Amino acid sequence: MHPSEALHTKQPATGIHPLRFLLWLMMVSITMIFAAYTSAYIVRREEGNWLEFELPGGFLITTILIALSSATIQWAWASARQDELNRVRTGLLLTFALGTAFLVGQWQMWVQLVDRRIFFGGTDANPSGSFLYVLTGVHGFHLITGLIFLLVVLRKSFQYQVHSRQMLSIGNVTIYWHFLGALWLYLYLFLLLNH
């Protein structure tokens, strides 16, 4: 057995696979980034010079899209446990489509903000708008990494490397995707309560 194969098949003494452990470390790091951003948001808001504006209504639609994508990725994971490979692929493709639709929707929300003269930077910028762009943009970046991860797992499913005896990759992408959905829900509620 090649040493790299051992990494993907053997369970360490701790009971958690090294790739799963790295995933958890990455999610903790992302959580800390967003905790810092939202804390800075609250502190900066109290300093004044803060433009209050309504969030674009489309953020609710994108929230529904990402919630639906959590359901489709969970369906794909459950299908892998039952060795239903066609349903796995369908679930992954639906999740990818919903994730892409979420990003397109977020872009449209940015267009609406610009139309309302709420900018990220420059002389016309207000800190409240800048924070909104940063929070949604950094989340969008992480969602793009999730989409890439989905494509990797989808490719593996076509190579018959995702099934009840090989659940690591689909398990990891499912955890990460649920994390991104929960993170967006937190950000959306945070923005609703603080706007």
C-alpha positions in Angstrom: 0.0 0.0 0.0 1.3 3.4 -1.0 1.8 5.8 2.0 -0.8 8.3 0.6 -3.4 5.5 0.4 -2.8 4.8 4.1 -3.7 8.4 4.9 -7.1 8.0 3.3 -7.9 4.6 4.7 -6.5 4.3 8.2 -8.2 5.8 11.2 -5.7 7.4 13.7 -5.7 6.6 17.3 -7.7 9.7 18.1 -10.6 8.3 16.2 -10.9 11.2 13.7 -9.5 11.1 10.2 -6.7 13.7 9.6 -8.7 15.3 6.7 -11.8 15.6 9.0 -9.6 17.2 11.7 -8.3 19.7 9.1 -11.8 20.5 8.1 -12.8 21.2 11.7 -9.7 23.4 12.2 -10.6 25.4 9.0 -14.2 25.9 10.2 -13.0 27.1 13.6 -10.7 29.6 11.8 -13.5 30.9 9.6 -15.8 31.2 12.6 -13.1 33.3 14.4 -12.8 35.5 11.3 -16.5 36.2 11.2 -16.7 36.7 15.0 -14.0 39.4 14.6 -15.8 41.0 11.7 -19.2 41.1 13.5 -17.6 42.4 16.7 -15.8 45.2 14.7 -19.2 46.0 13.1 -20.8 46.5 16.5 -17.8 48.6 17.8 -17.6 50.8 14.7 -21.4 51.3 14.6 -21.2 52.9 18.1 -18.6 55.4 17.0 -21.1 57.3 14.8 -21.0 58.3 11.1 -23.1 55.3 10.4 -25.6 55.2 7.6 -28.8 53.2 8.4 -30.4 51.6 5.4 -32.7 48.7 4.6 -31.2 45.4 3.5 -32.2 44.5 0.0 -35.2 42.1 0.1 -33.4 39.6 -2.1 -31.2 38.5 0.9 -34.3 36.6 2.1 -34.4 34.7 -1.3 -30.7 33.9 -1.1 -31.2 32.6 2.4 -33.9 30.3 1.2 -31.7 29.1 -1.6 -28.8 28.2 0.8 -31.3 26.4 3.1 -32.6 24.4 0.2 -29.0 23.5 -0.7 -28.4 22.1 2.8 -31.4 19.8 2.2 -30.0 18.6 -1.2 -26.5 18.0 0.2 -28.0 16.0 3.1 -30.0 14.0 0.6 -26.8 13.3 -1.4 -25.0 12.1 1.8 -27.9 9.9 2.8 -28.0 8.4 -0.8 -24.3 7.6 -0.6 -24.9 5.6 2.6 -27.5 3.6 0.7 -25.2 3.2 -2.4 -27.7 5.1 -4.6 -25.1 6.7 -6.8 -27.5 8.4 -9.3 -29.2 10.1 -6.4 -25.8 11.1 -5.0 -24.9 12.8 -8.3 -28.3 14.4 -8.6 -28.1 15.8 -5.0 -24.6 17.1 -5.6 -25.6 18.8 -8.9 -28.7 20.3 -7.2 -26.5 21.6 -4.4 -24.1 23.1 -6.9 -26.9 24.7 -8.8 -28.5 26.2 -5.7 -25.0 27.4 -4.4 -24.4 29.1 -7.8 -27.9 30.7 -7.7 -27.0 31.9 -4.2 -23.9 33.6 -5.5 -25.7 35.2 -8.4 -28.4 36.4 -6.0 -25.7 37.9 -3.7 -24.2 39.7 -6.8 -27.6 41.1 -7.6 -27.9 42.4 -4.0 -24.6 44.2 -4.5 -25.9 45.8 -7.7 -29.0 47.0 -5.8 -26.7 48.5 -3.1 -24.7 50.4 -5.7 -28.0 51.6 -7.3 -28.9 52.9 -3.9 -25.5 54.7 -3.7 -24.2 52.4 -1.0 -20.6 51.8 -1.9 -17.7 49.7 -0.5 -15.0 52.4 -0.6 -14.2 55.9 -1.9 -15.4 59.3 -0.8 -19.1 58.3 -1.0 -18.6 55.2 1.1 -20.1 54.8 4.6 -18.7 52.2 7.0 -22.1 50.4 7.3 -22.1 49.7 3.5 -18.4 48.7 3.6 -19.0 46.2 6.4 -22.0 44.7 4.4 -19.8 44.2 1.4 -17.0 42.6 3.4 -19.3 40.3 5.4 -21.2 39.1 2.3 -18.1 39.0 0.1 -15.9 37.0 2.4 -18.8 34.5 2.9 -19.2 34.4 -0.9 -15.5 33.6 -1.2 -15.9 30.6 1.2 -19.0 29.5 -0.7 -16.9 29.4 -3.9 -14.5 27.1 -2.1 -17.5 25.0 -1.1 -18.6 24.8 -4.8 -15.1 23.7 -5.8 -15.2 21.0 -3.1 -18.6 19.9 -4.4 -17.1 19.5 -7.9 -14.3 17.4 -6.5 -16.7 15.1 -4.7 -19.0 14.9 -7.8 -16.0 13.8 -9.9 -15.3 11.2 -7.3 -18.9 10.0 -7.5 -18.5 9.4 -11.2 -15.3 7.3 -10.5 -17.3 5.2 -8.0 -15.3 6.6 -5.0 -18.4 7.8 -3.1 -20.5 5.1 -1.6 -21.3 3.5 1.8 -17.8 2.2 2.3 -16.1 5.5 1.2 -18.0 8.3 3.0 -15.1 10.6 4.0 -15.2 13.0 1.0 -19.0 13.3 0.9 -19.1 13.5 4.7 -16.6 16.3 4.7 -18.3 18.3 1.9 -21.7 17.9 3.7 -20.3 19.2 7.0 -18.6 22.1 5.3 -21.7 23.0 3.3 -24.0 22.9 6.3 -21.4 25.1 8.1 -21.6 27.7 5.3 -25.4 27.6 5.4 -25.4 28.1 9.2 -22.8 30.9 8.8 -24.9 32.7 6.3 -28.0 32.3 8.5 -26.0 33.9 11.4 -24.8 36.8 9.2 -28.3 37.4 7.8 -29.9 37.5 11.2 -27.0 39.6 12.5 -27.5 42.1 9.7 -31.3 42.1 10.2 -31.0 42.8 13.9 -28.2 45.5 13.5 -29.5 47.5 10.6 
